[in-house]
């Protein structure tokens, strides 16, 4: 009487193994997109490479697994495959450490010729073989199940269904629970532990020793407490004496890293999100705006406040908080201003409090949500005198903040005398995104200007500032308080050249090929140190 339920449960062993292996595939695929972002950013190109290479590994694994199932008993070969999956999964962590050291010593340009090629190479090195091992499981367990049952169609269908359910479960589990709770390294090691346990359960007790599982559990504990991520991060910030790591975390939105770096005679504090340094800050000189576009924002703000808005209270909205360098600057220099900042990542806000001197009792109004949903939510409720769109970078441009529909919604939040400012990264001589974005902004604003930082060339990556208002012209030259030139406005000839290159593309919610327009910048960029 006792054996029948055990036999009934045993019928679902292959389905369970396939379900868990498929979970491993989706978990590792999502982790891959986040892990690789610290080297090459998180863009459409990154996701394309991840999905293509993971599918390639699974396909090769399916073929190899089919060959193994034909030549060997599934009961004998499956422990070896599961152990190989466990071993290769741990290898991801080891190779990640090695890649960090190689790129630190040699520089990323010494490995590949472009960011695109580098992403393909790195993803292949890190994830192709583990996915190949996961792909071997399904055909082997399909034969295992068919040996136990005569109904071929329902048996194979059940195996396919188990694989799909495992993929679904792995997707939701990773996105909603594992990444926020554990971080990437711990998740990878957890997958290795599960595969090791499955190998033992399927008869691989001699193959997978208790020492192997014990070592994995110790590494998992270190990773869960943050020790391993910090070790990996040190490989990315530079050698001893160059940078001192202060903080590292994989948030639900990005890979966050804070470090102090030597910059001549002083030390700059940097905030890095994924592959790009987003903020540079000198704690001893908080009013020193270290990015050109920040100085352009400050110059335009001063002009608007002194010449158009007067000395009374005015309101600003900043989309994208980062280290809150600009909002804090505004609060110090214009205490009469009412400043609102929308930052999607609460962990970034916490970093600004802990490491970038943003007081916890700051009068700045902080909203942790997507910039687009905020702009939509306050339609007809709030008006602002200045809107700063500071959410674009060279590798990952949130396309939904570039479109005509969003720009028109932002324009509706501006007072009649207000201005809209956005920083845009592109290459004047070859880029196409700046022209498309300029044409898009012109659909919402009658008066638009593009500023290039003083001393910038036409062939290098430059952060431009697009300025727009409902009425009135912009100055051709921007200066700082001491009279030095901060930026010059692009000439009509230069803007006409941009328009000819882009074909007057207007970005919309239905069609915003931002990654393709940014390709010249993407392909010529190297990881910022």
Secondary structure as UniProt FT lines:
FT   HELIX           3..10
FT   TURN            11..12
FT   HELIX           13..40
FT   HELIX           44..71
FT   HELIX           74..106
FT   HELIX           108..110
FT   HELIX           115..148
FT   HELIX           152..173
FT   HELIX           174..178
FT   HELIX           179..182
FT   HELIX           184..201
FT   TURN            202..203
FT   TURN            205..207
FT   HELIX           210..224
FT   TURN            225..226
FT   HELIX           227..237
FT   TURN            240..242
FT   STRAND          243..250
FT   STRAND          255..263
FT   TURN            264..265
FT   STRAND          266..273
FT   TURN            274..275
FT   STRAND          276..281
FT   TURN            283..284
FT   TURN            286..287
FT   HELIX           292..303
FT   HELIX           304..309
FT   STRAND          315..319
FT   TURN            322..323
FT   HELIX           325..333
FT   TURN            335..336
FT   STRAND          338..342
FT   HELIX           346..355
FT   TURN            360..361
FT   STRAND          365..367
FT   HELIX           371..377
FT   TURN            378..381
FT   STRAND          384..389
FT   HELIX           399..401
FT   HELIX           404..412
FT   STRAND          414..427
FT   TURN            428..430
FT   HELIX           433..441
FT   TURN            442..444
FT   STRAND          447..453
FT   TURN            454..455
FT   STRAND          461..469
FT   STRAND          477..479
FT   TURN            481..482
FT   STRAND          485..489
FT   HELIX           492..502
FT   HELIX           514..517
FT   HELIX           519..524
//
